[in-house]
Amino acid sequence: MIVYDSRALIAAERGKRPLLALHTRMLQRRIRPVVPAPVLAQVWRGGPRTTLSRVLVGCRIEEGFTESDARRIGTWLARTATSDVVDAYVVAVASRAPGSVIYTDDVGDLGRLADVAHPPPTVLPVPKGS
């Protein structure tokens, strides 16, 4: 599973070619990236958001924040001395499938959270460039 955090969506919205190329490759391989609904809430500022909307069409929006997620996330935040619930939810979503990858610019915090998740997802930086 491929999971985008808010910074991946921001790169998409800004038309960053490396992220858009990555997204296109995922779709060509029939991989549908996942966007947790709270991540979308962090970046959506109303329409029209043409490039972002085009990217989102190819994504699956994850809407299922459960009580089990909330308990795991609270535990992870305490263990890692981090405080961003949305970041932790991104890791929770990714940890649902072994071998998952998260694309973010916040490799530090998400990496710490991924280290305590089971199974731990891989955290990679959003591709850079114009």
N, C-alpha and C positions, 0 to 999 in steps of 0.2 A: 504494500500500500504506500502511496505517495501522499503526504499531507503538506498543505501549504499553510504557513502562519500569516499573520497580517502583513509582514514586510514583503513576503512573496507577492501578495495581492497588490500592495502598493507599487512594487516594481512592475507588475502587469499593467496597472492603471497608468503608470507613467510611460508605458510603451517600451520598457527596457528590452532590447532585442535578445540578450542572452536568456532571460526568463521566458520570453515568448517562444524562443526556439526550443527550450527545454519542454515547455508545455506542449508544443506541437509534436515533439518526439514522443512524449508520453501518449498522446492521443493516437499517433500512428501505430504505436505498439499496443493499442487498445487498453491502455492504462488510464483509468479515470481518476485524476487526483481528487483528494478529499479536502474539503474546507469545513472545519467546524463552524457552526452557525455563529458562535460568539466572535470568531475571527472576522467573519463577514460584517458583523455589527461594528467592530472596531474601525473598519475602513470605509464602509458605505456612508456616503454623505448625500444621498439622493441622486437622481438622474439628471441629465443623461450621463452615463459613464460607459461610453461605447466600448473601449478596449477592455475594461474590467468586465463588463457584461458579457462580451464575447468569450473571455476566458472562463467565466463562471458557467456558461452553457456547457462546457466540456467537463465540469467538475460535479462531484456529488457533494451536496451540503449535508453534513452530519448534524442531526438535530437532537440526538438522544442523550442529554446530560442526565445521568441517573443518580440515585442516592449512593450507589456503590462507587460511582465516579467521584462524587463529592467527598466521600470518606477517604478514598485513595489519594485524591488531590490534596486534601487537608494534611494528611500524613506526609506526603511528599514535600509540601511547602515547609512544614516544620523541620523535616530532616535536612533540607537543602538551604534553609534560611532565605528562601525566596518568597515573594508575595503575590505574584501575578497568577491569578486563577485561570485566566485564558491561556497563558503559556502552559500551565500544568494540564489543562484540558486538551490542548494540542497533543501533548505527550501521552495522555490517557487514551485518546483516540488512536494514535499511532501504535500504542502498545497492545492494541487488540489483535494485531496481526503480526506474527514473527516476520522479521526482515523488513519492516517498514522504514521509510526514510522521511524525515521532516526537512523542508527547505525553509530557512530563516536567515535573518541577519543577526539574530540574537543567539548565536551559537553558545555563548557562555551560560546564560540562565537555562536555556532549553537543554543544553548538554548536561548540566548538573541534575536537572529533573529526569532526563533520560537515564542517567546513571542509576537512579533508584527505582526505575520502572522495570516491570517484568512482563514480557520480554522487553529489553531495552531497544528502542528504535535508534537508528543512526541519524545524527543531526548534521546537516550539511549547509554551508552558506548558499544564499541565493546567488546564482551566477551574476557576475559583475559585468559592467560595460554599458554602452549607450544603447 
